[in-house]
């Protein structure tokens, strides 16, 4: 499928994941709505978010770097992470099919919900 959007950020945890996006604007929203295998898309994470990492197939954030909370926990959990993706929470919609590459920093929206 041809990608409709290509976004780019900083690859911070190696690996490639494909799955449906879940855009969360709060920890409560993530805790109540994130399903196993989805790619979590958020502004940023903090230690309170750690438990939801076990559900997601990958992480996309708008801020952060290789030593930020999201990057460190993603590496510990073995999931790819792309951080510093500008406007990720507005460009990506929950249900969009994503492919992320935690090495190159590529985020593809391969289909829209």
C-alpha positions in Angstrom: 0.0 0.0 0.0 1.3 3.5 -0.8 1.9 5.6 2.2 -0.4 8.6 2.5 1.9 10.4 4.9 5.6 10.2 5.8 6.8 11.7 9.1 10.2 11.7 10.6 11.7 12.0 14.0 14.7 10.6 16.0 15.0 6.8 16.1 15.6 6.1 19.8 14.9 2.3 20.2 15.7 -0.1 17.4 13.2 -2.2 15.5 10.3 -2.0 13.1 6.7 -2.2 14.1 3.4 -2.1 12.2 0.1 -1.6 13.9 -2.9 0.6 14.5 -2.2 4.0 16.1 -3.6 4.9 19.4 -3.3 8.7 20.0 -3.5 9.5 23.7 -3.6 13.0 25.2 -3.4 11.8 28.8 -2.2 8.8 30.8 -5.8 8.1 31.8 -6.8 8.0 28.1 -3.9 5.5 27.3 -4.7 3.3 30.3 -8.4 3.1 29.4 -8.1 2.7 25.6 -4.8 1.3 24.5 -5.1 -2.2 23.1 -2.3 -4.8 22.9 -0.3 -4.4 19.7 -1.2 -0.8 19.0 1.4 1.9 18.4 1.1 4.6 21.1 1.3 8.2 19.9 1.7 10.8 22.6 3.2 14.3 23.3 5.6 12.8 25.8 5.8 10.1 28.6 6.9 10.1 32.2 7.4 7.3 34.7 3.6 6.9 35.3 3.3 5.7 31.7 5.6 2.7 32.2 2.8 0.2 32.6 1.2 0.9 29.2 4.5 0.1 27.4 3.8 -3.6 27.9 0.8 -3.3 25.7 2.1 -1.3 22.8 4.0 -2.5 19.7 5.8 0.8 19.4 6.0 4.4 20.6 5.9 7.8 18.8 6.3 11.0 20.7 6.5 14.7 19.8 9.4 15.4 22.2 12.3 13.6 23.8 15.6 12.1 22.9 17.7 9.0 23.4 17.9 9.5 27.2 14.3 10.5 27.7 11.9 8.3 29.7 10.1 7.0 26.6 13.3 6.0 24.8 14.8 4.2 27.8 11.7 2.2 28.7 11.0 1.3 25.0 14.5 -0.1 24.8 14.0 -2.0 28.1 10.7 -3.4 26.7 12.2 -4.3 23.3 9.8 -2.1 21.3 10.8 0.5 18.6 10.5 4.2 19.5 10.6 7.3 17.3 10.7 10.5 19.3 10.7 14.2 18.3 8.1 13.7 15.6 6.6 17.2 15.2 2.8 17.4 15.5 2.5 13.6 15.7 -0.7 13.8 17.9 -2.4 15.9 15.3 -1.0 14.4 12.1 -1.8 10.8 13.2 -5.3 9.7 14.1 -6.3 6.8 16.3 -6.9 3.8 14.0 -4.4 4.9 11.3 -2.2 2.0 10.3 1.4 2.9 11.0 4.8 1.5 10.3 7.6 2.9 12.4 11.4 2.3 12.3 13.1 3.0 15.5 16.5 2.9 13.8 15.9 5.4 11.0 13.2 7.6 12.7 10.7 6.9 9.9 7.0 7.0 10.7 4.7 6.0 7.8 0.9 6.3 7.9 0.2 3.4 5.5 -3.6 3.7 5.7 -6.0 6.1 7.2 -8.9 5.0 9.4 
